[in-house]
C-alpha cells in the first residue's frame, strides 16, 4: 500500500489527485504512478537523440 509511504513524496493535494484519477481509471495508485514514470522515462529517451541531431551534420567530413 502506498497511501502512507508517499507522504514524503507528495503533498496531500497531489496525492488526492493521484488517488481520484486512479479510481477513475480503475487501477491502483501504485500502478498509475508506475505507468506515469515509465511514460516519462520513455519520452526522455526519445528527446535525447533529437537534441544531438543538429550536431551530427555539423561535424561530418566534407567530400
ABEGO torsion letter per residue (X at the ends): XAAAAAAAABBAAAAAAAAAAAAAAGBBAAAAAAAAAAAAAAAAAAAAAAAAAAAAAAABBBX
